């Protein structure tokens, strides 16, 4: 009696390699990590040198008041706060590999551009004796257009890019 020939087993397709954080996406992620870490490090340094009550007093005294210096400080920190929110959001969503990053991160960056534009013109208006004029517009627009172009490129990369589409999968 002969033994029957073993049945050929169907070839199991190889699993696709796990998408990884690389290329421009890795650069963006690590920049977002830096944007998130620097303000936190500054805050912790302030607390460690002045104590909690001293840091709180220093921060509130810096922002309080109707003076031009305080107004400029508040306006200058507004875009930084939005950028911090974008960076922290991107870091958390990237670590979680959440698909929410593909839609939320670009819109937060657009909010940063809009907040930065508002703040720049408001600061110029606050420090100029006669308010903002055409010269202020001419001085600020090139930088604002560069920021808008960068945000638009980021928006397009997250919407159409192969690496972000593959990486954010949850």
Residue, then its C-alpha position, 0 to 999 in steps of 0.5 A: x500500500x502506498x501512502x497518499x501524497x501530501x496535499x499541497x498547502x496553500x501559500x499564505x501571503x506574507x503580511x505587509x510590513x508594519x507601517x513605520x514612522x519615517x521620512x517627512x512624517x518622522x521629521x514633523x513628529x520630532x519637531x512637534x515633540x520639541x515644540x511640546x517639550x520646550x514650553x513645558x521645560x521652561x515652565x518646570x524651570x520657572x517652578x523649580x527656581x521660584x517655587x509654585x507660588x513664585x512662578x504663579x505670581x511671576x506669570x500673572x504679573x507678566x500678563x496682567x495689566x493694560x500696558x502695551x508691554x503686557x498686551x504685546x506679551x499676551x498677543x505674542x503668546x497666543x499663536x504659541x499656545x495654539x502651536x503648542x496645542x497642535x504639537x501636543x495633539x500631533x504627538x499624542x495622536x501619532x503615538x496612538x496611531x489614530x486616524x484622527x490625526x489626518x483630519x485634526x492636525x492640519x486644521x489645528x495648524x491652519x488655526x495657528x496660521x490664522x492666530x499668528x496673522x491676527x496677533x502679528x497685525x494686532x501687535x503692530x497696531x498696538x506698538x505703532x503710534x498711528x496704528x497699523x498701516x500699509x507699511x505694516x501690511x507689506x512687512x508682515x505679509x511675506x512671512x504670513x504667506x510662507x506660514x500659510x504655504x507651509x500649513x497648506x503643504x502639511x494639509x496636503x501631505x496629511x490628506x494625500x500622502x501615502x506614509x501618513x495614510x498608512x501610518x495612522x490606522x486606528 
